[in-house]
Amino acid sequence: MSTGETTANNLLSQFYVAKPVALRDPNLLLKRGIWAYFLLLIFEGALRKWVLPGLSTPLLVVRDPLALWLVLLAWKRNLLPSNLYVNGMIAIGLIGIVTALAFGHGNFTVAIYGARILMFHFPLIFVIGKVFDRDDVIKIGKATIWITIPMAILIAMQFYSPQSAFVNRGVGGDMKGGGFDGAMGFFRPPATFSFTNGTALFFGFAALYVFYFWLTPNSINRLALIGATLGVLIAIPLSISRSLLSLVLACVLFSLVAISRNPKYLGKMLMAIVALVITFLVLSQFSVFATPLEVFTHRFTSANETEGGVSGVFVDRFLGGMVGAIIESAQKPFFGYGIGMGTSVGSMLIAGDHTVYLISEGEWGRLIGEMGIIMGFSVILIRIAFVWNLAVDSFKKLATGDFLPWMICSIGILAIMQGQWAQPTSLGFDVVLGGITLAALRTPNRKLWAVRPVEGVDNHSLAIDNY
């Protein structure tokens, strides 16, 4: 070997290639727990309807012990942030239990069930934001894209099947069916969820990722993305849900805002819109799509007439009667009727009927009715402040060409601010939305990196904790 070659090899031995070592992630257990929470959110209803109908009641709260474990483990590892949001919600939850027992309904089980929302699930938002990073949020999105395709097929089967069919079984194996009255004799399909609101929430969640991946298509399987896009498109009429339509339109609006900040993506969006319009026109020629489209149009028109047009729907439905809840707060007891009373479990344990609203169907009305004007309005203010900060920080990210947190906000803003947290599915999606928005705002985790010599030189390595 020549002197030049020896010198080159000696120099080469000083250079190393760094590779991430995922197995060394100290938060791997927490991440797996968060994934379990996410998957249970989607398939919990399937377990209650088809797999374990005899255990449908305990499965209603199957995510609660998981949420508690994740929060406690994160707290033990100093990963649970101590901020006004978390501390405020936990304090209100504790005080709410006391006031419910002393001045309200007096049922300890109902009080605990209501307080768990503020004390377990809300802090989980910040655990997800601390443990997950942007890469994990992308993985959640890819999983959602793949799940969207069979989910769309399922709701098509449910739409065209009678309520007595196996795919339409209700919770606990109820032969009456799990669908909800839609229009023209057709029922709104619940997909894998216990109630039909899960269908709108899931496909709205899928839509934000569909739009994001069309703007940044290099990181996703193109065929899967096309399939998921078609799935979201056909889910709008099949779901007979105006809520889903509003969520998809919100994604469109937020995409346009993102593109206005980054005009180089305008071409991609225009191509996607043209492709969607052509696909929609082609599908509308087939009865399998034309029928649900007719049903959805009928439902949309009749409901708008009943509720006073589009403006009435927006004010009363999507803002959850916010103004009315505040105006009517003077008629409520100072400490409310007791935390948990406005939930379905509270209705069952107190009135013996889980289908009635003992306080209010709207979220703000429920909060003030359960906890009174001071505590109820404090929860509302915390949610508004949290959403505001998420939206501002996500908008700032657009300047760097990062659309991900902004697109999550397209669904998350209204959901977190006024979503019905008394309903477990709605609560679960809002927790995930808040958590992954926080995670998307973070740079990728400082994972442990294994520094290995390039091929052909000495085989030794070094671990670097920070970079």
C-alpha positions, 0 to 999 in steps of 0.5 A: 500500500502506498504512502498516499493510500495509508494517509487517506485511510487514516483521514477517512477513519476520522469521519463518521456517519450518524444514524438515528437509533429509534430503539433508544428512544426513552419515551418509546413506552409512552409513544406506544401508549399514545398509539394505543389511545389513538387506535382505541379511539377509532376501533373502540366502537367496533369492540362494543358492537361486533367483537365484545358486545357483552362488555360494551358498558366497561368498554365505554371508558376503556381509554380512561385508565390508559389516559390516566396511566399516560399522564401519571407516567409522564408526570413521573418522568417530568414530561407533564408541563406545569402551566396555566392550562393543565394546572387550571383544569386539574384544579377546576376538576377537583373543586368541581367534585367537591361542589357537585357533592356539596351543592349539586347532584351528590353522586360521587360516581357521576362527579368522578366521571365528569372530572376525568375529562379535565383531570385525565384527558385534557392533560393528555394533550400536553403529554402527547405534545411533549412526547410526540414530535413532528415525525410521529405526527406524520406517522399518525397521518399515514396510518389515518390515510390507510385506515380511511380506505376500508372505513369508506367501504364500511360506511358504504355497506352500512348506508345500503344495508338494513339496520338489522344487518351485522354491519349496522349492529348497535352498541351491545349487539343491538339489533335495532341498529346503530344508525341515526335518522338521516333522510329519505329513509336512509340512516347516517352510518356510524362506521366503527364508532358507537355513534354517528358523530364519530364518522364525521370526526374521523373523515374530517380528521382524515381530510386534514391529512389528505390536504396536507399530503397533497401539498407535500406528496413526497412523503406518502404512498401516492396510491394510498393518498388517492384512495383516501381522497376518494374515501373522504369525497364519497364519505360526505354524501354517505355520512349524510352529515353537514358537520363533515361537509363543514370540516372538509370546507374548513380544510379547503379554506385553511389550505388556501390560506397556506398557499397564499403564504407560499404561492409556489404550491398553488399549482399543486392545489389547482391540479388537486381541485381539478382532479376532485371536480372531475372525479366528483362529476364522474362518480355522480353518474353512477347510482351508487354515488348519486343516491347518497348525494341525493339523500345528502342534498335533501337532508342539507336543504330540509335541515337548513330550512328548519334551522333558519338557513346557513347563518342559523346553522353556524350560530346555533350548531357550530358555535354551540349556543355560546352566546345563549349559554352565557346569557342563560348562566344567570338562571343557573345555580352559582356552583351549577348542578354538579360536574358530570351531570351533563354527560350520558353516564350522568343522565343514566345514573341520575335519571335512568336514561342516557339519551336525555340531556339533563343540562344542555346539548351545547358544550358551553351550556353544559359546562356552565350548567354543571359547574356554574358561571365561575368554574364553567366560564374558566374552562371556556376561557382556558380552551379559547386561550389554548386554541388561540395560541395554537392558531397563532403559532401554527400560522407563524409556521407557514412562513417557513413552509411548514403546513402541518400544524396549520392544517391540523388547526383547520379541524382542531380550532372549533373542535377544541374550543366548543367540541362536546367533551361529554361524548367520549368519541368527540373528547378523544378526537379533540385530545388527539388534535390538540396533542398532535398540533403541539407536537407538530410545532416542535422540531423532531425529537433529539433522539439518540444518535449512533455515530458509526464509522464509514464502511471499511474503517475501524468498527467503533461507535459513539452515542451522542445525546444532543445535536 
